[in-house]
């Protein structure tokens, strides 16, 4: 059992380090804990984890300390930061603190899971709250979703800032990162800065307002309709597209349920208002006068762009005169889906434009230059890199070292870091879980391993009917092959016939013997392959 010191502040990541997504971070002080974020990750290894689309952080440790968990604090409303909460809330059972925008998204998620929403407490920029002995301040930052915060945590001994996702922008479209607040934090002294690393690795940040001119140019030069696919929560991008469309003399429509829902939240919060085209408008207005914003930039099934690419929308379609813009970059794990939908769009004859072709996307994450600027403002004594794969977090550490930050390190998932003593004091078992047939299971559990084995080796299921009086074989065994029906040696009929001959020749049949002989015969017939063998005796 870990020996904690009550006056020490501890940091424990459960996800988000060495992986894009599944962000989940714990802090302990004076016997109590707080959690920052609880998100999902996309599965980018379908061979290793077949049948798994999304993954969540393993909260087994949280169940042990649940009575001392004061709350979950959400930095913003993106899936990789809040996407696991509705599925895993039974392990949390505490209040949730987030922006009004993020809480409205959470309400939808709980409703979709048919679960009663917990206590959702909405907080505003600059608001300060006290949880136990933790003093929490919500620092407004720009990201690609409204209501994003960095979290300032103060205890009697230490000041820590957990950055969340952020970037700097001199001319913001909707919200802002308060430069004065960051500079003041540096003057007041920051002991630890826990900073994201997403944009290390050649990604360019840019400025959101610059997209207006670039998109307007594409809108003007396109002959037909311009379908622009974005992340559903990127309200600032919706505003940019509207401004660019006005410059090009076009009007704007929305396709995609989540996009419309998020716009409604933004409208309710006074962030944006526009009279979008109706379905009747989109069916009748000349296509060269329209820009259609659609969900599906990651190739998600049933998204707006997916349905358009598969001719599943009856009031508008994509044809050879149209242009499709993917105003995003690929989230790791979605590359195959994006490639699939891109090929469909190209087969329809439309022009496809991505961020590799033109300036059509601005990242919501800070570039290394912006992060360097932040390090100069804050001058933290310790820098902890998180939120990224190994390449990104290591690059973040290298940047911090080049700027002479005294103590720069990576704390891996499951490592308990003592901020006071500046060392890892223990490691807990952690990992990822997924939903399998409605149940939360480990991605390394038996059910996922069995799926993997079936996907590689197939399965052979044998049903054998015996006479209960003398255990004699009543009929030819029934054999079902999964993933093996076209095997060059063993077919269902040949296996059944061979088994019948083997069992008929036995002078005395008992259940264990039947099982042993059946399994042995099947293994002989498949030779080098090793299918799962399941035997049912009746």
HURA-V699295 format. One record per pair of residues at least 12 apart in sequence whose C-alpha atoms are under 8 Angstrom apart, sorted by the first residue. I is the first residue (numbers start at 1). GAP is how many residues later the second one is. D is the distance in whole Angstrom. If there is no record, write none. Layout:
BEGIN
I/GAP/D  I/GAP/D
END
This chain:
BEGIN
2/423/8  2/424/7  5/25/8  6/23/6  6/24/4  6/25/6  7/22/7  7/23/6  7/150/8  8/21/6  8/22/7  8/149/8  8/410/7  8/411/7  8/412/6  9/18/7  9/19/6  9/20/5  9/146/8  9/149/7  9/409/6  9/410/6  9/411/6  10/17/5  10/18/5  10/19/7  10/406/7  10/407/6  10/408/5  10/409/6  10/410/8  11/14/7  11/15/6  11/16/5  11/17/7  11/405/6  11/406/5  11/407/7  11/408/7  12/13/6  12/14/5  12/15/6  12/399/8  12/401/7  12/402/6  12/403/6  12/404/5  12/405/6  13/12/4  13/13/6  13/398/7  13/399/7  13/400/5  13/401/6  13/402/7  13/403/8  14/12/7  14/43/6  14/44/7  14/45/8  14/399/5  14/400/6  14/416/6  14/417/7  15/42/6  15/398/6  15/416/8  15/417/8  16/370/6  16/371/5  16/372/7  16/397/7  17/369/5  17/370/5  17/371/6  17/372/7  17/373/8  17/376/8  17/394/8  17/395/6  17/396/6  18/368/8  18/369/7  18/370/6  18/371/4  18/372/5  18/375/7  18/394/7  19/368/7  19/369/5  19/370/5  19/371/7  20/21/7  20/60/8  20/178/8  20/311/8  20/312/7  20/367/6  20/368/5  20/369/6  21/18/7  21/19/6  21/20/4  21/21/7  21/59/5  21/60/7  21/366/7  21/367/8  22/16/7  22/17/4  22/18/4  22/19/5  22/33/7  22/34/6  22/35/6  22/58/5  22/59/7  22/62/8  23/14/6  23/15/6  23/16/5  23/17/7  23/34/8  23/57/6  23/58/5  23/364/7  24/12/6  24/13/5  24/14/5  24/15/7  24/33/7  24/57/7  25/12/7  25/13/8  29/104/7  29/105/7  29/126/8  30/103/7  31/37/7  32/36/5  32/37/6  32/38/7  32/100/7  33/32/8  33/35/6  33/36/5  33/37/6  33/38/8  34/35/6  34/36/6  34/37/5  34/38/6  34/39/7  35/34/8  35/36/6  35/37/5  35/38/6  36/36/6  36/37/5  36/38/6  36/39/7  37/35/7  37/36/6  37/37/5  37/38/7  37/44/5  37/45/6  38/19/7  38/34/8  38/36/8  38/42/8  38/43/5  38/44/5  38/45/7  38/46/6  38/47/6  39/17/7  39/18/7  39/39/8  39/40/6  39/41/4  39/42/4  39/43/4  39/44/4  39/45/5  39/46/7  40/14/6  40/15/6  40/16/5  40/17/7  40/39/6  40/40/5  40/41/7  40/42/7  40/43/5  40/44/5  41/13/6  41/14/5  41/15/6  41/39/6  42/12/5  42/13/6  42/290/7  42/291/5  42/292/7  43/12/7  43/290/5  44/288/6  44/289/4  44/290/7  45/288/7  47/405/7  48/404/7  49/394/7  49/399/6  49/400/8  49/403/7  50/398/7  50/401/6  50/402/6  50/405/8  51/397/8  51/400/8  52/382/7  52/383/8  52/384/8  54/380/7  54/381/8  55/377/6  55/378/6  55/379/5  55/380/8  55/388/8  56/28/6  56/376/5  56/377/5  56/378/6  57/27/8  57/373/8  57/374/6  57/375/5  57/376/6  58/372/6  58/373/5  58/374/5  58/375/6  58/384/8  59/29/8  59/32/7  59/371/8  60/31/8  60/370/8  61/367/8  61/368/8  61/369/8  62/29/7  62/30/7  63/28/6  63/29/7  66/25/7  66/26/6  66/27/7  69/23/8  69/25/7  70/24/6  70/25/7  70/61/6  70/62/7  71/23/5  71/24/5  71/25/6  71/26/7  71/60/8  72/22/7  72/23/6  72/24/5  72/25/6  73/23/6  73/24/5  73/25/6  74/22/7  74/23/6  74/24/5  74/25/8  74/28/8  75/23/7  75/73/6  75/74/5  75/75/6  75/76/7  75/89/6  75/90/8  76/22/7  76/23/7  76/26/6  76/69/7  76/70/8  76/71/6  76/72/5  76/73/6  76/88/8  76/89/8  77/24/7  77/25/4  77/26/8  77/28/7  77/68/7  77/69/8  77/70/8  77/71/8  78/24/8  78/67/7  78/155/8  82/24/8  85/21/8  86/20/7  86/23/6  86/24/5  86/27/7  86/29/8  87/26/7  93/25/8  94/24/8  94/25/7  95/23/7  95/24/5  95/25/6  95/26/7  96/22/8  96/23/6  96/24/5  96/25/6  97/23/6  97/24/5  97/25/6  97/26/7  98/22/7  98/23/6  98/24/5  98/25/6  99/23/5  99/24/5  99/25/6  99/48/5  99/49/7  100/22/5  100/23/7  100/24/8  100/47/7  101/45/7  101/46/6  101/164/7  101/165/7  101/168/8  102/45/7  103/17/6  103/18/8  103/19/7  104/161/7  105/157/8  123/15/8  124/14/7  125/13/6  125/14/6  125/15/5  125/22/8  125/24/7  126/12/5  126/13/5  126/14/7  133/22/7  134/19/7  134/20/6  134/21/6  135/18/6  135/19/5  135/20/6  136/15/7  136/16/6  136/17/5  136/18/7  137/14/6  137/15/5  137/16/7  138/12/6  138/13/5  138/14/7  139/12/6  139/13/7  139/39/8  139/42/8  140/36/7  140/37/6  140/38/7  141/25/6  141/26/7  141/27/8  141/34/7  141/35/6  141/36/4  141/37/7  142/24/5  142/25/6  142/26/7  142/27/7  142/30/8  142/33/6  142/34/5  142/35/5  142/222/7  143/22/6  143/23/5  143/24/6  143/221/5  143/222/7  144/89/7  144/90/5  144/91/7  144/92/7  144/93/8  144/219/7  144/220/5  145/88/5  145/89/5  145/90/6  145/91/7  146/28/8  146/29/7  146/87/8  146/88/8  146/89/7  146/90/8  148/17/8  148/18/8  149/14/8  149/15/7  149/16/8  149/17/8  150/12/6  150/13/4  150/14/5  150/15/8  150/16/8  151/12/6  151/13/7  158/32/8  158/33/6  158/262/8  159/30/7  159/31/5  159/32/5  159/33/7  160/30/6  160/31/6  160/32/5  160/33/6  160/34/8  161/29/7  161/31/6  161/32/5  161/33/6  162/31/6  162/32/5  162/33/7  163/30/7  163/31/6  163/32/5  163/33/7  164/31/7  164/32/7  165/31/7  165/199/7  165/200/6  165/201/8  166/198/6  166/199/5  166/200/6  167/197/6  167/198/5  167/199/4  167/200/8  167/203/7  168/198/7  168/202/7  169/38/6  169/39/8  170/37/8  171/36/8  171/38/7  172/35/8  172/36/7  172/37/7  173/35/7  173/36/6  173/63/6  173/66/8  173/67/8  174/62/6  174/97/7  182/192/8  182/195/7  182/196/7  183/194/5  183/195/6  185/193/6  186/191/6  186/192/4  186/193/6  186/194/7  187/191/7  189/189/7  189/190/8  189/191/7  190/188/6  190/189/7  190/190/5  190/191/7  191/189/5  191/190/5  191/191/6  192/188/6  192/189/6  192/190/5  192/191/6  192/192/7  192/227/8  193/187/6  193/189/6  193/190/5  193/191/6  194/189/6  194/190/5  194/191/6  194/192/7  195/188/7  195/189/6  195/190/5  195/191/6  195/192/8  196/189/6  196/190/5  196/191/5  196/192/7  196/197/8  197/188/6  197/189/6  197/190/5  197/191/5  197/195/5  197/196/5  197/198/8  197/199/6  198/167/7  198/168/8  198/189/6  198/190/5  198/194/6  199/166/6  199/167/6  199/168/6  199/169/7  199/193/7  200/167/7  200/168/6  200/191/8  200/192/5  200/193/8  200/195/6  200/196/7  201/190/8  201/191/6  201/194/8  203/164/7  204/158/8  204/159/7  204/163/6  205/157/6  205/158/5  205/159/7  205/160/7  205/161/6  205/162/5  206/156/6  206/157/7  207/155/6  208/28/8  208/29/8  208/32/8  208/154/6  209/31/7  211/29/7  211/148/7  211/149/6  211/150/7  211/151/8  212/28/6  212/29/7  212/31/6  212/32/5  213/31/7  214/145/6  214/146/7  215/26/7  215/29/6  215/144/8  215/145/6  216/28/4  216/29/6  216/31/6  216/32/6  217/31/7  219/25/8  219/26/7  219/29/6  219/31/8  219/72/8  220/28/5  220/29/8  222/66/8  222/99/8  222/100/7  222/101/7  223/65/6  223/98/6  223/99/7  224/63/5  224/64/4  224/65/8  224/97/5  224/98/4  224/99/7  225/62/5  225/63/5  225/64/7  225/65/5  225/66/6  225/67/7  225/96/8  225/97/5  225/98/6  226/62/8  226/64/7  226/65/5  226/66/6  226/96/6  226/97/5  226/98/6  226/99/7  227/64/6  227/65/5  227/66/6  227/67/7  227/95/8  227/96/6  227/97/5  227/98/6  228/63/7  228/64/6  228/65/5  228/66/6  228/96/6  228/97/5  228/98/6  228/99/7  229/64/6  229/65/5  229/66/5  229/67/6  229/68/5  229/76/7  229/95/8  229/96/6  229/97/5  229/98/6  229/99/8  230/63/7  230/64/7  230/65/6  230/66/7  230/67/6  230/96/7  230/97/5  230/98/6  231/28/8  231/64/6  231/65/7  231/66/7  231/97/7  232/26/6  232/27/4  232/30/7  232/63/6  233/26/7  233/29/6  235/27/8  235/28/7  235/31/7  235/37/8  238/55/8  239/33/7  245/46/7  249/40/7  250/38/8  250/39/5  250/40/5  250/41/6  251/25/8  251/26/7  251/38/6  251/39/5  251/40/6  252/24/6  252/25/6  252/38/6  252/39/5  252/40/6  252/41/7  253/23/5  253/24/5  253/25/7  253/29/7  253/37/7  253/38/6  253/39/5  253/40/6  254/22/7  254/23/7  254/38/6  254/39/5  254/40/6  255/37/7  255/38/6  255/39/5  255/40/7  255/49/5  255/50/8  256/38/6  256/39/5  256/47/6  256/48/5  257/46/8  257/47/8  258/37/8  259/35/7  259/36/6  279/36/6  280/35/7  282/33/7  282/34/6  283/32/5  283/33/6  297/29/6  297/30/7  297/31/6  297/41/7  298/32/6  298/33/7  298/36/6  298/37/8  298/39/7  298/40/5  299/35/7  299/38/5  299/39/5  299/40/8  299/41/7  299/42/6  300/37/7  306/35/7  309/32/7  309/35/6  309/36/6  309/39/8  310/34/8  318/27/8  318/30/7  318/32/7  319/29/6  319/30/6  319/31/6  320/28/6  320/29/4  320/30/4  320/31/7  321/28/8  321/29/6  321/30/8  322/28/5  322/29/7  323/27/5  323/28/5  323/29/6  323/30/8  324/21/8  324/26/7  324/27/6  324/28/5  324/29/6  325/27/6  325/28/5  325/29/6  325/35/7  326/26/8  326/27/6  326/28/5  326/29/7  326/34/8  327/27/7  327/28/7  327/33/5  327/34/5  328/26/8  328/27/7  328/32/8  328/33/5  328/34/8  328/35/8  329/26/7  329/32/7  329/34/8  368/28/8  368/31/8  372/27/7  372/28/8  372/31/8  375/25/8  375/28/8  376/27/8  379/26/7  380/25/7  381/24/6  381/25/6  381/26/6  382/23/7  382/24/6  382/25/5  382/26/6  382/27/8  383/14/8  383/17/7  383/22/7  383/24/6  383/25/5  383/26/6  384/13/8  384/24/6  384/25/5  384/26/6  384/27/7  385/12/7  385/23/8  385/24/6  385/25/5  385/26/7  386/24/7  386/25/8  393/17/7  394/16/8  397/12/6  397/13/8  411/13/8  413/17/7  413/18/8  414/13/5  414/14/5  414/15/6  414/16/6  415/12/4  415/13/6  416/12/8  453/78/8  453/79/7  454/28/8  454/29/8  454/77/7  454/78/7  455/28/8  457/26/8  457/72/7  457/73/6  457/74/5  457/75/7  458/23/7  458/24/5  458/25/5  458/26/6  458/73/5  458/74/6  459/22/6  459/23/5  459/24/7  459/25/7  459/72/5  459/73/4  459/74/6  459/75/8  460/19/7  460/20/6  460/21/5  460/22/6  460/24/8  460/71/6  460/72/6  460/73/5  460/74/6  461/18/6  461/19/5  461/20/6  461/72/6  461/73/5  461/74/6  461/75/8  462/15/7  462/16/6  462/17/5  462/18/6  462/71/8  462/72/6  462/73/5  462/74/6  463/14/6  463/15/5  463/16/6  463/72/6  463/73/5  463/74/6  463/75/7  464/12/8  464/13/5  464/14/7  464/71/8  464/72/6  464/73/5  464/74/6  465/12/7  465/72/6  465/73/5  466/71/7  466/72/6  471/38/6  471/39/7  472/32/8  472/37/7  473/27/8  473/30/7  473/31/7  475/25/8  476/20/6  476/21/7  476/24/6  477/19/5  477/20/8  477/22/7  477/23/7  478/18/6  479/13/5  479/14/7  479/16/7  479/17/6  480/12/6  489/36/7  489/37/7  490/35/6  490/36/7  495/27/7  495/30/8  499/19/7  499/22/7  502/15/8  511/26/8  515/20/7  518/17/8  519/14/7
END
